[in-house]
Amino acid sequence: MLRGLLAFALCALPLLAAAPTAHSSPTSPSTPAAAGPAAARAPLPLFEAIDQLTVAPEHREGYRRNLYKHWNKGLNASDGCDTRKEVILAEAVTTPQVGAGCKLTGGSWRSAYDDVVVTDASQLDVDHFVPLAEVFDSEKVAWSAARREAYANDQSSPDTLIAVSAASNRSKADKDPAEWLPSDGSYHCTYAATWVGTKLRWDLAVDEAERQALLGLAEDCPTTTVVYEPALVS
């Protein structure tokens, strides 16, 4: 997705040159969603990246959305914009005006899931690329509160959070790629790579149906690669 530059010092971190691809960057152990030392992995073909995922049954019992604290004060705690607004600003194709209380006026965005141009920030959702319920399902061991907050507000990777049309996000809900894919078919390879890269970044498992769906997508994406950086929050 095209990413605008924030007027208040948000930094984009592009990590790969070939498209379609996925990329991420680490999180500081002390500050959730802050950039840490570079630890980018070499690009992996999508099939190889999928093979690095642990396969395990999902476990939903005990899930509550409020286990994943969001939205926090973002990368700049003094700018009046929380993580959600900072992501929206970072992903603007045309940068909006920022008013008091981080009220956004004007601007435009392209919603990658459905290839829709959005011109009103209130019509955007900021989606957790791997939904919070899916993260809970896929945790290999129970995460700490700090790790869950870091995931829920992760701006150190350009992949964990994405601004999309509200309609497309609500269509997706908490579904994995075995249950839902973007309506824009041209985005499927990038979607698969970003999903896999995010799961690898955060050391999340996949279930067998999810893995098979990803392998099916990989068959149609022979040049797609994945680059990720492990999240460092324990």
C-alpha positions in Angstrom: 0.0 0.0 0.0 1.2 3.5 -0.7 2.3 5.1 2.5 2.4 8.8 3.1 4.9 10.5 5.4 3.6 11.9 8.7 4.2 15.5 9.3 5.1 14.6 12.9 8.0 12.2 12.4 6.6 8.9 11.7 9.0 6.8 9.6 8.2 4.3 7.0 10.5 1.3 7.0 10.5 -0.3 3.5 12.4 -3.6 3.6 11.9 -5.2 0.3 12.4 -4.2 -3.3 10.4 -6.9 -5.2 6.7 -7.0 -5.3 4.5 -8.6 -4.1 6.2 -9.1 -0.8 5.8 -8.7 3.0 8.1 -7.0 5.4 8.3 -6.2 9.1 10.6 -4.7 11.6 11.3 -5.4 15.3 9.8 -4.0 18.4 11.8 -2.6 21.3 11.6 -4.7 24.5 11.0 -1.6 26.5 8.5 0.3 24.4 5.6 -1.5 22.7 5.5 -0.7 19.0 8.8 1.2 19.0 11.6 0.4 16.5 14.4 -1.8 17.7 17.7 -2.9 16.2 17.5 -4.1 12.6 17.2 -7.9 12.3 15.7 -8.3 8.8 15.8 -11.8 7.4 16.8 -12.5 3.8 13.8 -12.8 1.5 12.2 -16.2 1.5 10.0 -17.7 -1.3 6.5 -17.8 -0.1 6.5 -21.7 0.0 9.6 -21.7 2.1 8.2 -19.1 4.5 5.0 -21.1 4.9 7.1 -24.2 5.8 8.7 -22.3 8.7 5.3 -21.9 10.4 4.4 -24.2 13.2 1.2 -26.2 12.6 -1.0 -26.5 15.7 -4.7 -26.6 16.6 -6.3 -23.3 17.4 -7.5 -22.5 21.0 -10.1 -19.8 21.4 -11.3 -20.5 25.0 -10.6 -17.5 27.2 -10.3 -14.9 24.4 -11.3 -11.3 25.1 -10.6 -8.4 22.8 -9.5 -6.3 25.8 -6.6 -8.6 26.4 -4.9 -6.7 23.6 -4.7 -3.1 24.8 -5.3 -0.7 22.0 -5.2 2.0 20.9 -2.2 3.4 22.9 -0.6 6.8 22.5 1.3 5.8 19.4 4.9 6.6 18.4 4.6 10.2 19.4 2.8 10.4 22.8 2.6 14.3 22.6 1.0 14.7 19.2 -2.5 14.0 20.3 -2.8 11.1 17.8 -3.2 7.5 19.0 -1.9 4.5 17.1 -5.0 4.2 14.9 -4.8 7.8 13.7 -1.0 7.6 13.2 -1.5 4.5 11.0 -4.2 6.4 9.0 -1.9 9.3 8.5 1.1 7.1 7.6 -1.0 5.3 4.9 -2.6 8.4 3.3 -2.2 8.8 -0.4 -3.1 12.4 0.0 -2.2 13.7 3.5 -5.2 15.1 5.4 -5.1 18.2 7.6 -4.6 17.4 11.3 -6.6 19.6 13.6 -7.0 19.7 17.4 -7.4 16.3 19.0 -6.0 14.8 15.9 -9.1 15.4 13.9 -8.4 14.6 10.3 -9.9 16.6 7.4 -9.6 15.8 3.8 -7.0 13.3 2.5 -7.4 10.1 0.5 -6.5 6.5 1.0 -6.6 3.3 -1.1 -8.1 0.3 0.6 -6.0 -2.6 -0.4 -8.5 -5.3 0.4 -11.1 -4.1 -2.1 -9.2 -1.5 -4.2 -11.5 1.3 -3.1 -10.5 4.9 -2.8 -11.6 6.4 0.5 -11.8 10.2 1.0 -13.1 10.4 4.5 -11.0 9.1 7.4 -14.1 8.2 9.4 -14.9 5.5 6.7 -11.6 3.7 7.4 -10.9 0.9 9.9 -7.4 0.1 11.0 -7.2 -3.6 10.8 -4.9 -6.0 12.6 -3.7 -7.9 9.6 -3.8 -11.1 11.7 -6.9 -10.4 13.7 -6.6 -10.3 17.5 -8.8 -13.4 18.0 -6.6 -15.2 15.5 -3.5 -14.1 17.4 -5.0 -15.5 20.6 -5.9 -18.8 18.8 -2.3 -19.0 17.5 -0.2 -18.1 20.5 2.1 -21.0 21.2 2.2 -20.1 24.9 0.1 -17.4 26.6 1.6 -14.0 25.8 2.3 -11.3 28.4 0.2 -8.2 28.6 3.2 -6.2 27.2 3.5 -8.5 24.2 -0.2 -8.3 23.4 -0.2 -4.5 23.7 2.9 -4.4 21.4 1.2 -6.5 18.8 -2.0 -4.5 19.0 -0.2 -1.2 18.4 2.7 -2.4 16.2 3.9 0.4 14.0 7.5 -0.9 13.8 6.3 -3.1 10.9 4.3 -1.6 8.0 2.4 -4.9 7.9 0.8 -5.6 11.3 -1.7 -2.7 11.0 -3.4 -1.6 7.8 -6.0 1.1 7.0 -8.8 -0.3 4.9 -12.4 0.4 4.1 -14.7 -0.3 7.0 -16.8 -2.5 4.8 -13.9 -4.8 3.8 -12.6 -5.0 7.4 -16.0 -6.0 8.7 -16.3 -8.6 6.0 -13.0 -10.1 7.1 -13.7 -9.9 10.8 -11.5 -12.5 12.6 -11.2 -14.9 9.6 -8.0 -16.5 8.4 -7.1 -17.1 4.7 -8.9 -20.4 4.7 -12.1 -18.5 5.4 -11.7 -15.1 3.8 -9.6 -13.4 1.1 -9.7 -9.8 -0.2 -12.2 -9.1 -2.9 -9.4 -7.6 -5.0 -7.8 -10.7 -6.4 -4.6 -8.8 -7.5 -3.8 -8.4 -3.8 -4.0 -12.1 -2.9 -0.2 -12.8 -3.3 0.7 -9.8 -1.1 -2.0 -10.7 1.3 -0.7 -14.2 1.7 2.9 -13.0 2.1 2.0 -10.4 4.6 -0.1 -12.9 6.6 2.8 -15.3 6.7 5.4 -12.6 7.5 3.3 -11.3 10.4 2.8 -14.8 11.8 6.6 -15.4 11.6 7.4 -12.0 13.1 5.2 -12.7 16.1 6.0 -16.5 16.3 2.4 -17.5 15.8 1.2 -21.0 14.7 -1.2 -21.9 11.9 -3.8 -24.6 11.8 -3.9 -27.2 9.1 -6.7 -25.6 7.1 -5.0 -22.3 7.2 -1.7 -23.8 6.1 -3.4 -25.5 3.1 -5.1 -22.3 2.1 -1.7 -20.5 2.2 -0.1 -23.2 0.1 -2.8 -23.0 -2.4 -2.2 -19.3 -2.7 1.5 -19.8 -3.0 1.0 -22.0 -6.1 -0.3 -18.9 -7.9 2.4 -16.6 -6.5 5.7 -18.2 -7.7 7.7 -14.9 -7.5 6.3 -13.7 -4.1 8.8 -13.5 -1.3 8.5 -12.8 2.4 10.8 -10.7 4.6 10.2 -10.3 8.3 11.9 -9.2 11.5 11.1 -11.0 14.8 9.3 -8.9 17.4 11.5 -8.5 20.4 8.9 -7.9 23.1 8.7 -10.8 25.5 
